Amino acid sequence: MSDHDFELEPRLENQTGPELEPGERLIESFSGNLTTYVKEHVLLAALGSVLMSGILIYLGNPHAWTGVVGAVAAIAVRGLYVAREQLGFTWYLTNRRLIGPGNRTILLGNVQKVNVIFSAAQVVTRTGDKYMLKYQADTKATQAAIDRARGVMGDTA
């Protein structure tokens, strides 16, 4: 397998602002929000605690509390490990396109819809490709900004 057979996520150190084409203007940028990131991980830890403790109780384990400890520890370690990476990715919205990490480019005319999924705005293209703008402080505002740029008014479908 050669280095060119797969594509890794870009490193944060390698990210720069987008190179705009003549006549293109930057409207807004979207990065992950630390408070949203922490809230989502606390929710994941709580759900994981309930699930794991429930499984241990179902299996007859007298130490069901270990499900709480294990779930919280696992989510905390994961959260700390990927925080810098996940919060550092920035998407740029211009009057023509949405530019993501690694210079992923989505022309606004190719955007079919923008969904809100928990703390993420999901951009769905006409070809069915899906892109996540994760840990947004206000997903509805992110959705509305992209919809405004593509000329969609009040489309909540």
URPEWO-V383461 format. One record per pair of residues at least 4 apart in sequence whose C-alpha atoms are under 7 Angstrom apart, sorted by the first residue. I is the first residue (numbers start at 1). GAP is how many residues later the second one is. Records with the same first field share a line. If there is no record, write none. Layout:
BEGIN
I=GAP ; GAP
END
This chain:
BEGIN
1=4
9=93
10=4 ; 91 ; 92
11=4
12=73 ; 76
20=4 ; 5
24=70 ; 71 ; 72
25=69 ; 70
26=67 ; 68 ; 69
27=66 ; 67 ; 68
28=64 ; 65
29=61 ; 62 ; 63 ; 64
30=60 ; 61 ; 62
31=56 ; 57 ; 58 ; 59 ; 60 ; 105
32=54 ; 55 ; 56 ; 57 ; 102 ; 103 ; 104
33=4 ; 54 ; 102 ; 103 ; 104
34=4 ; 53
35=4
36=4 ; 99 ; 100 ; 101
37=4 ; 98
38=4
39=4
40=4
41=4 ; 34 ; 38
42=4
43=4
44=4
45=4 ; 26 ; 27 ; 30
46=4
47=4
48=4 ; 23
49=4 ; 18 ; 19 ; 22 ; 23
50=4
51=4
52=4 ; 15 ; 16
53=4 ; 11 ; 12 ; 14 ; 15
54=4
55=4
56=4 ; 5 ; 8
57=4 ; 7
65=4
66=4
67=4
68=4
69=4
70=4
71=4
72=4
73=4
74=4
75=4
76=4
77=4
78=4
79=4
82=4
83=4
84=4
85=4
89=12
90=10 ; 11
91=7 ; 8 ; 9 ; 10
92=6 ; 7 ; 8
93=4 ; 5 ; 6
94=4
95=54
96=11 ; 12
97=8 ; 9 ; 10 ; 11
98=7 ; 8 ; 9 ; 10
99=4 ; 5 ; 6 ; 7
100=4 ; 5
106=4
107=4
108=42
109=41
110=15 ; 16
111=12 ; 13 ; 14 ; 15
112=12 ; 13 ; 14
113=10 ; 11
114=7 ; 8 ; 9 ; 10 ; 29
115=6 ; 7 ; 8
116=4 ; 5 ; 6 ; 23 ; 24
117=4 ; 5
119=15 ; 16 ; 17 ; 20
120=12 ; 13 ; 14 ; 15 ; 16 ; 19
121=11 ; 12 ; 13 ; 18 ; 21 ; 22
122=8 ; 9 ; 10 ; 11
123=7 ; 8 ; 9
124=4 ; 5 ; 6 ; 7
125=4 ; 5
138=4
139=4
140=4
141=4
142=4
143=4
144=4
145=4
146=4
147=4 ; 5 ; 6
148=4 ; 5
END
